[in-house]
Amino acid sequence: MNTFIKCLLAGMVAVSMSGCHGKSGHDALEHSHNHNHAEKSDAHDEEGNDEIVLSPAIAERMGVSTETAAPGKFHEVIKVSGTIMESPDGGSVVTAPTAGVVTLSPGISVGSNVGRGATIARVNPSAVSGGNPNLAAKASLDAAKRELDRLTPLYKEKIVTASEYNSAVRAYEEAKASYSGAAASGRAVAVTGGVITALNVTQGQYVDAGAPIATISGGKSLVLQADVPERYYGSVASVSDARVKLPYVADVVTVSESGGSKMATPAALTATKPGYVPVYFSLTNDGKLIPGSGVEVYLLGNALNDVVTVPIDALSEQQGNLFVYERLDEECYRKVPVTIGASDGQRVVVASGLKGGEQIVAKGTTSVRLAESSGVVPEGHSHNH
């Protein structure tokens, strides 16, 4: 949040509070709240946490929302690193049609979307010492065709023997096999459409015939490889789903919700890191996933019951300690210190600090924290715990 927004919010909070100060004595009495939070009173008094006032209008404007911290089901989590990879049958490689010097087509780079048959690069064999071997093959093909065309009518008239004619046919077929039309054009084309995920060459680089020039992802079928440390090997069997935290966007992708699932180890993807056990998941790309990306993976295992959790966004870190904000009434909040346990990438277990049933700020935590920093409680606005 930038300085302007912070100043704006501080001003809005001040106006809200000045309105509370401006109440008549009768209104102030009506505004006084007697909340019977008996189970929380001792802790609250010892902490000395001041109540935080934020009017409903400002809270709504700043995107503050709450949820009930209710005990529920939570999956055991193993947090590991992983890689998003192209499915073995989900992409293609563009290769050089001949040896020569590469000139990439305009606009071709990693991330470019290309159609089937698009020219990715041209390979110029003439720029290489020794010339273009395909030109010699073309000359041989032309000569063999002329000879075959000459002998064909003579053979029909029985002027030449079958042996002479068959030799001409064989020479033509051999010449045709040696000559490549693609090599002649020098065009390295995409055999499938998709997104270029890797460029294996640079502008002006020499390549041999058949060398890879670019990798194209079909964009839909991907594989997630999660690298699990061997000490968790006994827990791998219980893993049924995973959440993927992407490094380039704020989103967390759940494998099952994206149409994917846990899969057996693909034969083409057996390479692993020493000391790690790979666990694979199929993924359907919705446009957010980039093959080759390193990601954080939260493997979801056995379910735990009656666990209090809050969204990760509900946490506020201050001087090394963690807090959540509890909403006491329509415009009153308080800060509650908590300790946390496992996280599944979206929610986190509250090990202590909450008992369940509290209204916790789930979104807009920063706005409530800014209201807290004003340090002002309106006259007549108090909670007697």
Buried (B, 14 or more C-beta within 10 A) or exposed (E): EEEEEBEBBBEBBEEBBEEBEEBEEEEBEEBEBEBEBEEBBEBBEEEEBEBBBBBEEBBEBBEBEBBEBEBEEBBBBBBBBBBBBBBEEBBBBBBBBBBBBBBBBEEBEEEBEBEEEBBBBBBEBEBBEEEBBBBEBBEBBEEBBEBBEEBEEEBEEEEBEEEEBEBBBEBBEEBBEBBBEBBBBBBBBBEBBBBBBBBBBEEEBBBEBEBBBBBBBBBBBBBBBBBBEEEBEEBBEBBBBBBBBBEEEEEBBBBBEBEBEBBEEBEEBEEEEEEBBBBBBBBEBEEEBBBEBEBBBBBBBEEBEEBBBBBBBBBBEEEEEBBBBBBBEEBBBBBBBBEBBBBBBBBBBBEEBBEEEBBBBBBBBBBBBBBBEBEBBBBBBBBEB
